[in-house]
């Protein structure tokens, strides 16, 4: 927004011109989101506690989690608010990728809000039914994917990039929309399933976002894209502003969400962040790289799928409890150890994913 107003000034001083640079706006967006969360964090927690928006711990979970019963939730409101505000302030609002990303964050956050609201008001940990939640996720994912597909200026923006090959890509056509919907819905729910321990999901999201921000900048830079042999997509560099805001908000939220957590992000946070990182990967056409970097989320989601399938087919469980982080709790690992080790695993997978950019 600030860049938009500056463009109407007849003459800009060297100082004001500084705000037109992507690097400056990214730094300021990161700092803005970080400061908003840190400054309002305590006040927000007090407000959430005063209106009794507290987490009801599922009786089916580990017994050790009962001490967390009553912890304020819906911290994702603070994350989303700071990210969108920073994006509006420092982003180029004429950039379609920025606008579609902000729409996705808001729409998936809205689903999470109603899910969390139902949980705290009914004092039931179930919230919205799975069918209702998936239905609206598919609807919003379809809208975002369609906007990307029908606004594409070339097939480069919708082709599937075949890993390990410099020039081979597949024209997906209309199937781009359906594949993108699957990735968006899958990612949002995978992050949601991972968010079961204090700080477990937020730092992996931050790390993956930072890596995707680098890819987005590279894809939008002609020299960098040629060097990395990735498709040049004009305008994707602007996503770095929003990625910076997500990183800043995430770091700020981790201050309050670290073990033992003062507040949980709730579905409003996990669904919106999961959809955001997936959308960035879709825009820059690096879904496979994203799958590698987000492997910890995929592992968590697959542990639930395998557990349910095994119990229904064989009446036997593979894990002591799913998602996987609960399994490690029940075999005796302390919560902080699980959290930090999952962070380390995420960092390793992100490095592997980034290395794939040069293996062509």
Secondary structure, 3 states (H helix, E strand, C coil): CHHHHHCCCCCCCHHHHHHHCHHHHHHHHHHHHHHHHHHHHHHHHHHHHHCCCECCCCCCCCHHHHHHCCCECCCHHHHHHHHHHHHHHHCCCCCHHHHHHHHHHHHHHHHHHHHHHHHHHHCCCCCCCHHHHHHHHHHHHHHHHHHHHHCCCCHHHCCEECCCCCCCEECCCCHHHHHHHHHHHHHHHHHHHHCCCCCHHHHHHHHHHHHHHHHHHHHCCHHHHHHHCCCCCCCHHHHHHHHHHHHHHHHHHHHHHCCCCCECCHHHHHHHHHHHHHHHHHHCCCHHHHHHHCHHHHHHHHHHHHHHHHHHHHCCCCCCCCCHHHHHHHCCCCHHHHHHHHHHHHHHHHHHHHHCCCCC
